[in-house]
Amino acid sequence: MLPPEVLERAQQALVDLDGSGIGILEHSHRGPEFMAVLERTEAAVREVGGIGDEYAVLFVTAGATPHFAWIPQQFLAADQTADYCHTGVWSGKAIEEARRYGTVHIACSGAPDFTTTPTACTWSAAPRYVHYTSNETIYGTQWSAPPTAPAPLVCDASSDIFSRPLPLANHALIYAGAQKNLGPSGISLVIARKDFVETGRTDLPPLDQYRTYVAERSLHNTPNTFGIFVIGETCRWILAQGGVTAMATRNEAKAKVLYDFLDQSKAWKPHAAKGSRSLMNVTFRGATKELEATFLKRAEERGLSGLKGHRSVGGIRASIYNAFPASGVTTLVELLDEVERGSV
Ligand SMILES: *Cc1c(COP(=O)(O)O)cnc(C)c1O
C-alpha cells in the first residue's frame, strides 16, 4: 500500500507537474522541472534516513534482484570471500549470485524453517563484506538490529526501508526495491558509502558500476522519473507523519495487535519465533487448510486482499507496510477471530 495522499499527488503530477502544465511522464529528465524533483527527492530521502554526505543516494532503474549480482560483481574478486547471512528466500537468491564471482561463506542460517534471524554468526577470516536481508518478506522475520560483523555491512532493505530508523553505522551499502514501502516497482534506492563505492571494479559497463550513478547523480541515462517522483512524495509523507521514529512506533503497534491475537489463538499459529518477528510481513498458518481457504475467501469479500502466503511457503501473509492503516489490522483480527469461532 502507498499512502492515499501520495497516490493523489502522483495522479496530479501525471497531468501537471508542479503547475508546469506538463506531466511528469512528459518532462525531459534534463529539464529544470525534473531536476527540482530529483533534488527534493534526494533531500527528502536524506532527511528521512538521517543520511550524511559520506553516503551517496542513488536511484537505479531496476528492482532489488539485479543488485544481488551487481554487488559481488563489483566488490568480490575471485580470490575473495564475502559472508552472507542466510535468512530465507531473498538472501538465498543473493547467495546464488555471489557464488558466480567469489567465495561465499554462510555466516549463519535459519534454514530450513527460517523461523528466526540467527543470533550467532561465524565469520570467515577476512570477509570483503557481510550481506544480510534486514526483513525476510516471505518468511516474515526481521533483524531487530543489524548483525555485529567484522566487515562493512551490505543490506537488502527492500521490505523494511524507512519503516524504522535506518541503522547506517557500519553499513557500506543499503539497497531497496521501491515497491514495498516507497513507490512503484522497477526502481531501487541505493544508499552507498562513497569510499566503499570507490573500491569497486572499474572495468565493467558504466551502468553496472555504482560509481557511475554517484558521479552522474543517477542521470547517466534516462532514469525512472516517475518512480523518483513517487519516492520523493512518500518520503515527504513519512516526514509529515513524524519521520521514521513515528513510523516505527506505529508499525510496532500495528504488528503487536496482530501477533497478540495470533499468540492466544488456537486456530492460527504465527510462523516466526518471538524476537525475530517482522513488523512488516506477518506470516501464519491455520490449523487446517480448510480454515485458511475459508479465511481467504471471506477476506476477499471484505476487501482485504493479498493475504495468501508466498507460493514458496504457503499459509497466510499479512503485509502491513508503512501506509497500511491500523484500522486494517483491526478488521483483519476481527475476521480471523470470526473464522476461528465459526470453526469450533
Ligand atoms: C521483493 C524483494 C526483492 C525483489 O525485488 P524485485 O524488485 O522484484 O527485484 C528482493 N529482496 C527483498 C527483501 C524483497 O522483499
The ligand as an SDF file (V2000), in Angstrom:
LIG
                    3D

 15 15  0  0  0  0  0  0  0  0999 V2000
   10.6390   -8.0650   -3.1090 C   0  0  0  0  0  0  0  0  0  0  0  0
   12.0340   -8.2670   -2.6500 C   0  0  0  0  0  0  0  0  0  0  0  0
   13.1090   -8.4180   -3.5480 C   0  0  0  0  0  0  0  0  0  0  0  0
   12.9090   -8.4770   -5.0550 C   0  0  0  0  0  0  0  0  0  0  0  0
   12.5780   -7.2630   -5.5830 O   0  0  0  0  0  0  0  0  0  0  0  0
   12.4040   -7.1020   -7.1840 P   0  0  0  0  0  0  0  0  0  0  0  0
   12.1010   -5.6530   -7.3030 O   0  0  0  0  0  0  0  0  0  0  0  0
   11.2890   -7.9880   -7.6000 O   0  0  0  0  0  0  0  0  0  0  0  0
   13.6910   -7.4810   -7.8070 O   0  0  0  0  0  0  0  0  0  0  0  0
   14.3780   -8.5680   -3.0390 C   0  0  0  0  0  0  0  0  0  0  0  0
   14.6060   -8.5790   -1.7190 N   0  0  0  0  0  0  0  0  0  0  0  0
   13.5970   -8.4530   -0.8180 C   0  0  0  0  0  0  0  0  0  0  0  0
   13.9040   -8.4620    0.6240 C   0  0  0  0  0  0  0  0  0  0  0  0
   12.2880   -8.2900   -1.2610 C   0  0  0  0  0  0  0  0  0  0  0  0
   11.2840   -8.1630   -0.3830 O   0  0  0  0  0  0  0  0  0  0  0  0
  1  2  1  0
  2  3  1  0
  2 14  2  0
  3  4  1  0
  3 10  2  0
  4  5  1  0
  5  6  1  0
  6  7  2  0
  6  8  1  0
  6  9  1  0
 10 11  1  0
 11 12  2  0
 12 13  1  0
 12 14  1  0
 14 15  1  0
M  END
$$$$
